[in-house]
Amino acid sequence: MNEEENECARKMVIASLWCIQTDPSYRPSMSKVVEMLEGKLDSLQMPPKPYLFSPSRSEVQEKVEAH
C-alpha cells in the first residue's frame, strides 16, 4: 500500500469507529462523515470509546444474580 492508500484506509477506519458508537449522540451525521473522509488525517480524532466490547462473563452473571 502506498502512503495515500494508507491515509485513506486510516480515515475510513476512524470514521467507521465514530459511526458505531453505542451512544447515538456521538455518531456523526452523514455530512460530517463526508467531511472526515475528505479532510486531513491529522485533523481526525479517535472517538471516546473506539471499539465495542463485551463485559466479562462474571460481570454479566453478577448483574443477573442481583436482579
C-alpha positions in Angstrom: 0.0 0.0 0.0 1.3 3.4 -0.8 1.1 6.4 1.6 -2.1 7.8 0.0 -3.9 4.5 0.2 -2.7 4.1 3.8 -4.1 7.5 4.8 -7.4 6.8 3.1 -7.7 3.5 4.9 -7.0 5.1 8.3 -9.6 7.8 7.7 -12.2 5.2 6.8 -11.4 3.2 10.0 -11.6 6.3 12.2 -14.9 7.5 10.6 -16.3 3.9 10.9 -15.4 3.9 14.6 -17.4 7.1 15.1 -20.3 5.6 13.3 -20.6 2.5 15.5 -20.6 4.4 18.8 -23.1 2.8 21.2 -24.2 6.3 22.4 -26.2 7.8 19.4 -25.2 11.3 20.4 -21.6 10.5 19.5 -22.4 9.3 16.0 -21.7 11.8 13.2 -24.2 12.9 10.6 -23.5 11.7 7.0 -22.3 15.2 6.0 -19.8 15.1 8.9 -18.6 11.6 7.7 -18.0 13.1 4.3 -16.0 15.9 5.8 -14.0 13.4 7.8 -13.2 11.4 4.7 -12.4 14.4 2.5 -10.3 16.2 5.2 -6.8 15.7 6.5 -6.0 12.6 8.6 -4.2 14.6 11.3 -7.4 16.6 12.0 -9.4 13.4 12.8 -9.7 12.3 16.4 -10.4 8.9 17.8 -13.8 8.6 19.4 -14.1 8.4 23.2 -14.8 4.7 23.1 -13.1 3.5 20.0 -14.4 0.0 20.0 -17.2 -2.2 21.2 -16.5 -4.7 23.9 -18.4 -7.4 25.7 -18.5 -7.4 29.5 -16.8 -10.4 31.1 -19.0 -13.4 31.9 -18.6 -12.8 35.6 -19.9 -9.2 35.3 -23.0 -10.5 33.4 -23.6 -13.2 36.0 -23.3 -10.7 38.9 -25.9 -8.5 37.2 -28.3 -11.4 36.6 -27.9 -12.6 40.2 -28.5 -9.0 41.6 -32.0 -8.9 40.0 
